[in-house]
Amino acid sequence: MVNRGDGRLAVAFLAPVLIGFAVFYVYPSLRGAWYSLTDWNLLSEPRFVGLGNYAKLVGDPLFWNSLKVTFGYVAITIAVQLVAGLGLAALLHRLTRSLVIRSLLLVPWLVPSVTTALLWMWLLDANLGFLNHLLVGLGLDNQGFLTSPDLALTSVAVINSWGGVGYTALLLYAGMLLVPPTVYEAAALDGSGEVRTFFRITLPLMRPILAFVLVVTLIGSFQLFDTVAVTTKGGPVNATRVVYYYIYEQAFTHFKMGYASALALSLVLILGVLTFVQMRLLRASTSDLA
């Protein structure tokens, strides 16, 4: 039997969380939605312009270019983190389950992204970087990893993938641990090899975990800012001007807060649609383990 006082107790425990959510998420979101309908430069009073900012957004080539660059970055990041993460998770699962190794995998993820960006900026420097010294030592030419329009975006994606692949691997490893050992034993009795077992049994049974990892990686990749701000500042030739950095420029360089708010809300809508499509396509709410 449920005590009538339990409801009040539950409200008392939930109140701090609900208040924090309302103050730090709901209220700023509503303010942002209002500012997206105004022309505001931080110095004067916001002037209502209706859907003018959204109309400007549709005809803004820099916005569409930043969106294209962001999608390119997301594709590279998801591919690298998923493939490398699955490889590391499989090695952990089949070869070793050492707590020390699992802890070491998290170290790059725990390092602040600004520190990671600075570290890799020095390593990839065209003149003084260790990687270019190594290439020259092998008889190859210097590469402008962060200064070439053809290499900059891929370099930024690899930098962030290096920082996040350990965390991704541990999430996937946790998913592999959910598969009952009896399933692998039955597959071994049927003569299934390691590779076939991985693709025919492990991956299908990990579908909810894979969906979660893809959604988290997608959202995190769209929020790329620190690495670009430290290493390339959107260059060269807009090659790394992702949508998050473009929003920052509009807000705090050009002081177009209303337009920046419209860009931000558009990004939220895009992320919502992409997340919904991913969850439906991967059938994240169901599992073959049930």
N, C-alpha and C positions, 0 to 999 in steps of 0.2 A: 504494500500500500504506500502511495506517495503522500508524504506529509505536506500540508498546505504551506508550511514555512519554507519548504525546499525551493519554491519558485522565487521567493524574495531573496533567499540566500544565493541562488544562481544569478539573479540580477545584480546583487552586490559584488559578486566576483567578476561578472562580465562588464560592469560599469566602467572601470578604468580602461579596458581595451576598447570598448565602444566609444568612449569619450576621445581617446587618443586617435582612433580611426576617423572620427568625425572632424577633429581639429586638424589633423595632419594629412588627411586624404580627401575627405568629402568636401570640406570647405575650400581648400586650394583648387580642387577640380572645378567646383562651381565658379570660383573667381576666374579661373583660366578660361572657362567657357564664355563668361561675360566679356573678358578682355579680348577674346577672339572676334567679338562683334564691334570692337572699338578701334580708334586710332589713338595710340597712347605712346608717348616718348619718355615717360618717367618724370618729366619736368612739368608738364601741364596736365590739366584734367582730361580724363579719357573722353573722346568724342565718338558718339555712336555712329557706326557706318554700316550696320546691318551685316549683310553677307559679302561686303566689299572685299574683305581680306581673303575670303574663300574664292571669290572670282579672280583676284590677283594671283592666288596660288595656282589655279588651273592654267593660267597663261605664263607662269614663271619657269623659264627653261632651266634655271639653276636648281630649282626644287626638283624637277624631274630628273636632272642629271644626278643630284645627290641621292635620289631614290634608286636610280639605276646603279650607282656606285655601291650603295648600301646592300642591294640585293646581290651584287657580285661578291661583296665581302662576306655576306651571310652564307652564300653557297660554298665558298672556299672554307670558311670556318667550320660549318657543319660537316662537310666532307672530311676534313682533316681530323677534327675531334672525334667524330663517330668511328672512323676507320682505326685511328691510333688508339682510341679508348677501348674499342672492342678487342684489339690485339693485346693491349696491356691487361685487360680484364680476363681474357682467356688464359694468358700466361699465369696470372695470379691464381686462377681457379684450378688449372690443370697441373701446374708445376710447383707453386709455393703459395702458402697462405700466411707468410711472415707478417707480423704486425709492424715490424721495423720498415719493411719495404712499402707497406701501405701508408705508413706515416710519411715516408720520404716522397711518395707520389703527391702528397698534399702541399709540400713545401712551396712549389712555384705558385700554386693557387692562393696561398696565404700571403705572398709578397704583394705589397700595394702595386696597383697597375702602373702608377707613375714611376715607381722605382724600376719595374720591369721594362717600361718603355725607355727609360734613360740607359739602362744596362745594354739593351739591344741596340740602341742608337749608337753607342760607342763601339759595340762589336761589329756593326754593319757600316760604319763610317767609310766613305769611299777612299780616304787617304790614310787614316790611322787605324781603321778597324782591323781586328784580328782575323776576321773571315776573309777580308780582301788580301791581307798579308799571306794567308794560307793559299788563296787562289794564285797569287803572283808566284809563290814558291813552287806551285805545281805547273807553272808556265802558262797560266791563263791570264786574261785581262781583268783589271779592276771592274767591279760592278757597282753602279749607283743604286743600291737596293732601296734606299729611301728617297732618292732624287730622280729616278727614272720613272716616267709615266707608265711604262710597261711593267715595272717591278714593284712600285711603291705599295699598291693595294695588296698584292700577294704577300709582301714582306710584313705589312701590318697584320694581316690575317694570321700569318705563321707566328708572329710574336704573341698575339693573344691566344692562339691555340696552344702554344707552349705553356702558357700560364694556366689554361683551363683543362688541359687534357687529363691531368692526374685526377681532378675532381670528377670528370666525366667517367673515367675508368673505374673509379670506386663505386659510382652509382650503378654502372653496368655490372660490376662484380657482385654487388649486392643482389641485383636481379638474377644473376646466374646461381647464386646460393639458394634462391627460392625454388629452383627446379629439383624435384626429389631425386636422390641418388638411384632409386629403383628404376627410373626411366632410363638413365645411362646404362645400368646393368642389363636391362632388357635389350637396349640397342646393341650393346657389345655381344650379347648372346646371338643376336641376329646377324652378326658380322659387320656391323656398321663401323666405319673408320672414324678417326677424329674429325676430319674435315666434313664428312657427310653428317656426322652427329651434330656438329656445330650449326650447320646451315639448315638441317631438316628438323632438329629438335630444340636446340638451345635458343636460337633466334626466334622461332615462332612462339615459344613459351614465354619469352621475355617481352612480348609486344607491349604490354602496359608500361614497362620500365623504359623501353625504347621511345614510346610516345612521350613520356614525361621528359626524358633527356632531350629529345628533339625540340619540344616546346620551350624548355628552359634555355637551351642553346640559342634558339631562334630569338627569343625575347632579349637575352643578354647580348647577342650580336647586334641587334638593332640599336642597342644603347651604347654603341661604341663612341667614346669621346676622348678619354684620357690619353690613349696611345696616339691618336691623331693630333691632339693639341700639343703634345710634347715633341713628337718626331717630325711630322710633315706640315702641320697647320693647314691641312686641306689640300696642299699641293702634292706634286707639281702639276700645274695646269688642271686643277680641280680633280685630279685622279683619285684623291683620298678624301674629298669633301663629302663625307657621309651626312645623312639627314640630321643626326643629332648635333653635329658640329655646325651645320648650316643654321639650325634653330638658334644655337648659341650666338652665332655671328649676328643674326638679325636682331636678337634681343639685347646683347651687351656690346656690340660694335657699332651697329647702326641705330640702336635704341628704338626699334620698331617692335614694341612689346605686343601690340595687338596682332600684328602679322605673325610674330613668333608663336603666340598662343594658338593661332589658327593652324600653323604648321604642326604644333605639338598634338593638338586634338586630331588632326588628320592622321598622324602617326599612330595614335592610340587606336583609331578605327581600323587602320590597316593591320596592326598587330592582332586586334580582336578577330578580324576575318581570317587571317592566316592561321591563328591558333585554333579556331573553330574547324577550319577545313582539315588541319592536321589531325585533330582529335577524332573527327568523323572517319577520315580515310584509314587511320590506323586502328580504329575501333578500340580506343584506349580504355573504355569502361568495361571491356570484357577480357577474360583471360582463358586460355585453353587449359589452364591448370585446374579450373573449377570443375 
